[in-house]
């Protein structure tokens, strides 16, 4: 059995670094960082640690190429979802990047008996990616799911977010909220996505004009 940490939307590697510092046996994990724009911090992480693999692709539901909207090269707001760009007050520059089906990647590279921790912070693409994984059963490979769900930031209604959470729960997966800056192994189970948390986030962004 292999131990795997998938860092979907790696940005500059802060999630991988949080995992390495907080997870008790993190040194036993193979790490796969996905980010469609290369940067020195990601490259250096993969050079310094042979267990860290940097894949220069955007996580999506198909293999190929896709438009990636860039606010700044290492911005946490870069996205492949045009609805998120429409909600933003900041100008994004479109760029063609390679994308990968996470469903295919998991099935082709890992075993159902492997221990897989999946973290997704993919700026609104989580709705389509997780639904695709549920529909095609690759979600069954995942043992622990961390995710940032963007809701109103990409024009998703409260009900759509509730539906996404329920789809995961129906497959036996509890989605935990991810924040690399605040991640603590001892308390991560307290940050489970539920109706109260989703309602709080929805109302917060609604008050900000989204």
C-alpha positions in Angstrom: 0.0 0.0 0.0 1.3 3.4 -1.0 0.6 6.6 0.8 -0.3 9.5 -1.4 -1.0 13.3 -0.9 -2.4 15.0 -4.0 -2.1 18.8 -3.8 -4.6 20.1 -6.3 -4.0 23.8 -7.0 -0.5 23.9 -5.4 0.0 27.6 -6.0 3.5 28.1 -4.5 3.6 24.9 -2.4 2.1 26.3 0.9 -0.3 23.4 1.2 2.4 20.8 0.6 4.5 22.5 3.2 1.6 22.6 5.7 1.0 18.9 5.1 4.7 18.0 5.6 4.9 19.9 8.8 1.6 18.9 10.4 0.8 15.3 9.2 2.3 12.8 11.7 3.8 10.4 9.2 4.1 12.8 6.2 7.6 11.5 5.4 6.0 8.3 4.2 3.8 10.0 1.6 4.4 10.5 -2.1 3.3 14.0 -3.0 1.8 15.1 -6.3 1.5 18.9 -6.8 -0.7 20.1 -9.6 -0.3 23.7 -10.9 -0.5 24.8 -14.5 2.0 27.6 -14.2 5.5 26.8 -13.1 7.3 28.8 -10.4 10.6 28.5 -8.6 9.1 27.5 -5.3 7.3 24.5 -6.7 10.4 23.5 -8.7 12.6 23.8 -5.6 10.3 21.7 -3.5 10.3 18.9 -6.0 14.1 19.1 -6.3 14.8 19.1 -2.6 12.5 16.1 -1.9 12.5 13.1 -4.2 9.0 12.2 -3.0 7.5 15.4 -4.2 6.4 15.4 -7.9 5.4 18.6 -9.7 2.9 18.2 -12.5 2.5 21.4 -14.6 -1.2 20.9 -15.4 -4.5 22.2 -14.3 -6.9 19.7 -12.7 -10.0 19.3 -14.7 -12.4 16.6 -16.1 -10.6 15.9 -19.4 -7.0 15.6 -20.6 -5.9 18.3 -23.1 -5.7 22.1 -23.0 -7.9 24.7 -21.4 -8.0 28.5 -20.9 -6.4 29.5 -17.6 -7.3 33.0 -16.4 -4.3 34.6 -14.7 -4.6 37.5 -12.3 -0.8 37.2 -11.4 1.6 34.3 -12.0 1.5 33.1 -8.4 -1.9 34.5 -7.4 -4.3 32.2 -5.4 -7.1 33.6 -7.6 -6.1 32.2 -10.9 -8.8 29.9 -12.4 -10.1 28.0 -15.4 -13.7 28.9 -14.5 -14.9 32.0 -16.4 -17.8 32.6 -14.0 -15.2 33.3 -11.3 -13.5 35.8 -13.6 -16.8 37.6 -14.2 -17.3 38.0 -10.5 -13.8 39.5 -10.0 -13.0 43.2 -10.1 -9.4 42.4 -11.1 -8.5 41.9 -14.7 -7.4 38.4 -15.7 -5.2 37.5 -18.7 -6.3 34.3 -20.6 -3.5 31.7 -21.1 -3.7 28.3 -22.7 -2.4 25.6 -20.4 -2.4 21.8 -20.2 -5.1 20.2 -18.2 -5.7 16.7 -16.8 -8.6 14.5 -15.8 -8.1 13.9 -12.1 -10.4 10.9 -12.5 -8.2 9.3 -15.1 -5.0 10.3 -13.3 -6.0 8.6 -10.1 -7.2 5.4 -11.8 -4.1 5.1 -14.0 -1.5 5.8 -11.3 -2.9 4.5 -8.0 -4.6 1.5 -6.5 -7.9 1.3 -4.7 -6.0 0.0 -1.7 -3.6 2.9 -1.6 -4.2 5.6 1.1 -4.9 8.8 -0.7 -5.4 12.2 0.8 -6.8 14.7 -1.7 -6.6 18.4 -1.3 -8.4 20.6 -3.8 -8.2 24.4 -4.0 -8.9 24.8 -7.7 -10.8 28.1 -7.7 -14.3 26.9 -8.5 -13.4 23.9 -10.6 -14.1 21.7 -7.6 -17.8 21.4 -8.5 -17.2 19.8 -11.9 -14.1 17.8 -10.8 -15.8 16.2 -7.7 -19.0 15.5 -9.5 -17.0 13.8 -12.3 -15.1 11.7 -9.7 -18.3 10.7 -8.0 -20.0 9.8 -11.3 -17.0 7.7 -12.5 -16.2 6.3 -9.0 -12.6 7.5 -8.6 -13.8 9.2 -5.4 -13.8 5.7 -4.0 -9.9 5.8 -4.1 -9.9 8.8 -1.8 -9.6 8.3 2.0 -9.6 11.9 3.1 -10.8 14.9 1.2 -9.8 18.5 1.9 -11.3 21.2 -0.2 -12.0 24.9 -0.5 -15.5 25.3 -1.9 -15.9 28.7 -3.6 -19.7 29.0 -3.8 -20.8 32.6 -4.7 -17.3 33.4 -5.9 -18.1 31.5 -9.0 -21.9 32.1 -9.1 -22.9 28.8 -7.4 -26.1 28.9 -5.3 -26.2 27.7 -1.7 -28.3 24.7 -2.9 -25.6 23.7 -5.4 -22.9 23.6 -2.7 -25.2 21.6 -0.4 -25.7 19.2 -3.3 -22.0 18.8 -3.9 -21.3 18.1 -0.2 -24.1 15.5 -0.2 -22.8 13.8 -3.3 -19.4 13.2 -1.5 -21.1 12.1 1.8 -23.3 9.6 -0.1 -20.0 8.0 -1.3 -18.7 7.9 2.3 -16.4 10.9 1.9 -16.5 13.8 4.4 -15.2 17.0 2.9 -13.0 19.1 5.3 -12.4 22.7 4.7 -8.8 23.5 3.7 -6.7 26.5 4.6 -3.0 26.0 4.4 -2.2 28.9 6.7 -4.4 27.5 9.5 -4.1 23.8 9.0 -3.5 21.7 12.1 -3.6 18.0 12.2 -5.1 17.9 15.7 -8.1 20.0 14.8 -8.8 19.4 11.1 -11.8 17.1 11.9 -13.5 20.1 13.5 -13.6 21.9 10.1 -16.0 19.6 8.3 -18.3 21.2 5.7 -21.9 21.2 6.9 -25.0 23.3 6.3 -24.0 25.8 9.0 -20.6 26.4 7.6 -21.8 26.6 4.0 -24.5 29.1 5.1 -22.0 31.2 6.9 -19.7 31.4 3.9 -22.6 32.0 1.6 -23.9 34.9 3.6 -20.4 36.3 4.1 -19.7 36.6 0.4 -23.3 37.8 -0.3 -22.7 40.8 2.1 -19.6 41.6 0.1 -21.7 42.0 -3.0 -21.3 38.6 -4.8 
